[in-house]
Amino acid sequence: MDIEKLLESRSKLVDKAIEKYIPRKYGKKTAEFTFGKTTYRYSLEAATKSLSEPIWDLLDRGGKRWRPALFMMVIEALGAKPEKYLDLVVPIEVIHNGSLIIDDKEDSSEMRRGKPCTYKLFGDDIAINAGNAMYYLPLLVLLKNKMKLPQERLLKLYEIYSQELINIHLGQGMDIAWHRGLCRPSGAEGYLQMCAFKTGTLARIAAKFGAVVAGATDDAVEKLGRLAESIGIAFQIQDDILDITSDSSKWGKAYGNDIHEGKRTLMVIHAMQHKKGKRLLEILGMHTTDKKLVDEAISILKKAGSAEYAKDYARSLVGSAWKDAKPLLKKADVLEAFVRFATERKY
C-alpha cells in the first residue's frame, strides 16, 4: 500500500475542514462565528492580518498531515466510517502547526518546510500570538458540535484535549531545559518521555479522538493512544536521524539544525557513551552554526552507530505497541501499513 499517496489524498480533506473554522479572510459572519457578537466593532482586517495570514502561510506549505490521517485510519480500523467526524481533524492538525510556530521561535530556527519560519516573516509578536491562538481556535469544533456528538463522548474529547495540551508544554519544557543545559536527560527513558509528551501528544489526540467517536472501550482508547504515542516517538526519532542524513533541499529544514540547537536526541544519548562523547557535548553546548563543527558532531554520531541504534529502538517500540493494539481492530491492513511507514520514511 502506498501510504504517501494516501496521506496526500486525505490532506485535501484536512484543509477543507480547517477552512470551516479558520477562514483565510475574516468577514462579519466568520468573525461572529469565531469570537461571538461584538459590544463595539471588529477590526476584520486585524483579524485577517494577525491570525489568518500567518496561520495559512504555514498550513499552505504542506506538511505530512499524518496525524489527521491516523485519526481516520483508527476509525476505519475499528469498523466505523470517518466521514461524519472529519471536523475533528481540525484540532489534530492546527494544534500541531501552532506548536511548530512557537517551537521555531523558541529554538531560533531559520527554516520550516522550505521557507523562513513564521516569526522571520511576520515578526515575533504576530507569530507568538497566532501560534497560541492555534491551541484554542480548534476548540470551536467541540463548542459548536456540528457533528451532534452525544454529551458523554463530547466530554471525553474535552478531557483528552485539555490533558494533552498540558502534556505538550512539559514535553517542550523538558526539551528546552536540556538543550539550554539547565539539566541533563535521564538516559533513553528521559528522552522517550520527552517525546511522549512533545511529539506523542498530538498522535495520542488523533488516535484517542478516533477511538472515542468510533465507540471503543476505555481500554481500547488507551491502547490505541499508546500505539499512536509510539508512532509519534518513532516520527521524532526519524526526524532526528533525517536532520543529520537528509538533503536539506528535500528535508525543508537546515541540515544539522539539531546540532546548532544543542538537542539531546536519542542518538546523542547513545553517542555519549562513545569515546568522543565528551567532545560531542562540547560542540552541542556551543550552539554553533560553524559548518566544520556541525560536521564534526555529525561524524561522531555516525561513527558511534547512533542512527542505526535509534532506528532499531523505534522499530522495537512501535512493534511492541502494535502487538497490543492489533487484536482490538476489525480492519488492520491500512493502519499496519502506516505503522511500517512511520519507522521507514525518508522525508
C-alpha positions in Angstrom: 0.0 0.0 0.0 1.3 3.5 -0.9 0.9 5.4 2.3 2.4 8.6 0.9 -0.4 8.7 -1.7 -3.0 8.0 0.9 -1.6 10.9 3.1 -1.6 13.2 0.0 -5.2 12.3 -0.9 -6.5 12.9 2.6 -4.6 16.2 3.1 -7.2 18.0 0.9 -10.0 16.9 3.3 -8.0 18.3 6.2 -7.5 21.7 4.6 -11.2 21.9 3.7 -12.2 21.2 7.3 -9.8 23.7 8.7 -11.2 26.5 6.5 -14.6 26.0 8.1 -13.2 27.1 11.4 -10.2 29.3 10.4 -11.1 31.3 7.3 -8.4 32.7 5.0 -10.1 36.1 5.4 -12.4 37.2 8.2 -15.7 38.7 7.4 -18.6 39.7 9.7 -20.2 36.2 9.7 -17.0 34.3 10.2 -15.8 36.7 12.9 -19.1 36.3 14.8 -18.9 32.5 14.4 -15.4 32.6 16.0 -15.5 35.3 18.5 -19.2 36.0 19.2 -21.1 39.2 18.7 -19.2 42.4 19.4 -20.0 45.1 22.0 -18.5 47.7 19.7 -16.9 46.8 16.3 -14.5 44.2 15.0 -11.4 45.0 13.0 -11.8 42.4 10.4 -8.6 43.4 8.8 -6.6 43.0 12.0 -8.1 39.5 12.5 -7.0 38.6 9.0 -3.6 40.1 9.2 -2.7 38.9 12.6 -4.3 35.4 12.5 -5.5 34.1 9.2 -2.5 35.2 7.1 0.3 33.7 9.3 -1.7 30.6 10.1 -2.5 29.8 6.4 1.0 30.8 5.3 2.3 27.8 7.3 -0.6 25.5 6.5 -0.3 26.1 2.8 3.3 25.0 2.8 2.1 21.4 3.1 3.4 19.0 5.7 2.7 15.3 6.0 -0.8 15.6 7.6 -0.2 12.2 9.1 -2.0 12.8 12.4 -5.4 13.6 10.8 -4.8 10.6 8.5 -4.1 8.4 11.6 -7.4 9.7 13.2 -9.3 8.4 10.1 -7.3 5.2 10.0 -8.2 4.4 13.6 -11.9 5.0 13.0 -11.8 2.7 9.9 -9.8 0.1 11.7 -12.5 -0.1 14.4 -15.1 -0.7 11.7 -16.7 2.8 11.6 -16.8 5.5 9.0 -14.8 8.7 9.5 -16.8 11.0 7.1 -19.2 12.1 9.8 -16.3 13.2 12.1 -14.0 15.0 9.7 -14.3 18.3 11.7 -12.2 16.7 14.4 -9.1 16.7 12.1 -9.0 20.5 12.8 -7.6 20.4 16.4 -5.3 17.5 15.4 -3.6 19.4 12.6 -4.0 23.0 13.8 -2.6 22.4 17.3 0.4 20.7 15.7 1.2 23.6 13.4 0.7 26.1 16.2 3.3 24.2 18.2 5.7 24.5 15.3 5.3 28.3 15.1 6.1 28.6 18.8 8.9 25.9 18.7 10.6 27.6 15.8 10.8 30.9 17.7 12.0 29.2 20.9 14.7 27.4 19.0 15.7 30.3 16.9 15.2 28.1 13.8 15.6 29.5 10.3 13.6 27.3 8.0 10.3 25.4 8.1 9.0 23.4 5.2 11.4 25.1 2.8 10.6 28.7 3.7 11.7 31.1 6.5 9.9 30.4 9.8 6.7 32.3 10.6 8.4 34.7 13.1 11.0 35.6 10.5 8.3 36.6 8.0 5.7 38.2 10.3 7.6 39.2 13.4 7.8 37.7 16.9 4.6 39.3 18.2 2.4 38.1 15.3 3.9 34.6 15.3 3.6 34.0 19.1 0.0 35.3 19.2 -1.0 33.3 16.1 0.8 30.1 17.4 -1.0 30.5 20.8 -4.4 31.1 19.0 -3.9 27.8 17.2 -4.1 25.9 20.5 -7.6 27.5 21.2 -9.3 28.1 17.9 -9.8 24.4 17.3 -12.0 24.3 20.4 -14.7 25.7 18.2 -15.1 22.2 16.8 -16.3 21.0 20.2 -18.0 24.2 21.2 -20.2 24.3 18.1 -20.6 20.4 18.0 -21.9 20.3 14.4 -21.3 16.6 14.4 -24.1 16.3 17.1 -21.9 14.1 19.3 -23.5 12.6 22.4 -22.6 14.6 25.6 -20.6 11.7 27.1 -18.4 11.5 24.1 -18.1 15.2 23.8 -17.0 15.4 27.4 -14.4 12.7 26.8 -13.0 14.7 23.9 -12.7 17.8 26.0 -10.8 15.8 28.7 -8.4 14.4 26.1 -7.8 17.8 24.5 -7.2 19.5 27.9 -4.8 16.9 29.3 -2.8 16.6 26.1 -2.4 20.4 25.9 -1.0 20.3 29.4 1.4 17.5 28.5 2.8 19.1 25.3 4.1 22.1 27.3 6.0 19.8 29.7 7.4 18.0 26.7 8.6 21.2 25.2 9.9 22.4 28.6 12.0 19.3 29.0 13.5 19.7 25.6 14.3 23.4 26.2 15.8 22.6 29.7 18.1 20.0 28.2 19.4 21.9 25.2 19.9 25.0 27.3 22.0 23.0 29.8 19.7 23.6 32.7 19.8 19.8 33.5 20.6 16.6 31.7 18.2 14.0 30.3 17.9 10.8 32.4 19.1 8.4 29.7 17.0 6.9 27.0 13.9 6.8 29.2 14.1 10.5 29.8 14.3 11.2 26.1 11.4 8.9 25.4 9.2 10.6 28.0 10.0 14.0 26.5 9.0 12.7 23.1 5.9 11.1 24.5 4.8 14.5 25.8 6.0 16.6 22.9 5.5 14.6 19.7 3.4 11.8 21.1 0.8 14.1 22.5 -0.8 15.1 19.1 -0.6 11.5 17.9 -2.4 10.4 21.0 -5.1 13.0 20.4 -5.6 11.7 16.9 -5.9 8.1 17.9 -7.9 8.7 21.1 -10.3 11.0 19.3 -10.8 8.4 16.6 -11.4 5.6 19.1 -13.9 7.7 21.2 -16.1 8.6 18.2 -15.9 5.0 16.9 -17.4 3.9 20.3 -14.3 2.0 21.5 -14.0 0.8 25.2 -11.8 2.8 27.6 -9.2 0.1 27.4 -9.1 0.3 23.6 -8.9 4.1 23.7 -5.8 3.8 26.0 -4.1 1.0 24.0 -4.6 2.8 20.7 -3.4 6.0 22.3 -0.2 4.1 23.4 0.2 2.9 19.8 -0.1 6.4 18.5 2.3 7.7 21.1 4.9 5.1 19.9 4.3 6.2 16.3 4.8 9.8 17.4 8.1 8.9 19.1 9.2 7.0 16.0 8.5 10.0 13.9 10.5 12.2 16.2 13.4 9.7 16.2 13.3 9.6 12.4 13.2 13.4 12.2 16.4 13.4 14.4 18.0 10.9 12.0 17.0 12.9 8.9 18.4 16.0 10.5 21.9 14.6 10.1 21.4 12.5 7.0 19.0 14.2 4.6 19.5 16.7 1.8 18.1 20.0 3.2 16.5 20.8 -0.2 14.2 17.8 0.2 14.0 17.9 4.0 12.8 21.5 4.2 14.9 22.3 7.2 18.5 23.3 7.7 20.9 20.3 7.7 22.3 19.7 11.2 19.9 22.1 12.8 19.6 19.9 15.9 23.4 20.3 16.4 23.1 24.1 16.3 20.2 23.9 18.8 22.1 21.6 21.1 19.4 18.9 21.1 19.8 15.9 23.3 18.4 13.3 20.9 18.3 9.6 21.4 21.3 9.4 19.1 23.2 11.9 21.3 22.4 10.0 24.5 23.7 6.8 22.8 26.9 8.5 21.4 27.7 10.0 24.9 29.0 6.5 25.7 31.4 6.7 22.7 35.0 7.7 23.2 34.3 11.1 21.7 31.1 11.6 23.6 32.6 14.4 25.7 33.6 16.3 22.5 30.1 15.9 21.1 28.6 17.5 24.3 31.1 20.4 24.0 30.0 21.1 20.4 26.3 20.9 21.4 26.9 23.3 24.2 28.3 25.9 21.7 25.0 26.2 19.8 27.3 26.7 16.8 26.5 27.4 13.1 30.1 26.7 12.1 29.9 24.0 9.4 33.1 22.3 10.4 31.9 21.9 14.0 28.5 20.7 12.9 30.1 18.2 10.6 32.4 17.0 13.4 29.5 16.4 15.7 27.6 14.5 13.0 30.7 12.5 12.3 30.8 11.4 15.9 27.2 10.3 15.8 27.7 8.3 12.6 30.9 6.6 13.9 29.2 5.6 17.1 26.4 3.9 15.0 23.9 6.1 16.8 21.5 6.5 13.8 21.2 2.7 13.5 20.7 2.3 17.2 17.9 4.9 17.2 16.2 3.4 14.2 16.2 -0.1 15.8 14.9 1.4 19.0 12.0 3.0 17.2 11.1 -0.2 15.4 11.1 -2.2 18.6 8.9 0.4 20.4 6.3 0.6 17.7 6.3 -3.2 17.2 5.5 -3.8 20.9 2.6 -1.3 20.9 1.2 -2.7 17.6 1.2 -6.2 19.1 -1.1 -4.9 22.0 -3.4 -2.9 19.7 -3.9 -5.2 16.7 -6.3 -7.6 18.5 -8.7 -4.7 19.1 -9.1 -3.9 15.4 -11.6 -5.2 12.8 -9.7 -4.0 9.8 -5.9 -3.7 10.5 -4.3 -3.6 7.0 -4.2 0.1 6.3 -3.1 1.0 9.9 -0.5 -1.7 9.8 1.0 -0.3 6.6 1.1 3.1 8.2 2.9 1.7 11.3 5.6 0.3 9.0 5.8 3.7 7.2 6.3 5.6 10.5 9.7 3.9 11.1 10.9 3.7 7.5 10.1 7.1 5.9 12.8 9.1 4.0 11.3 12.6 4.3 
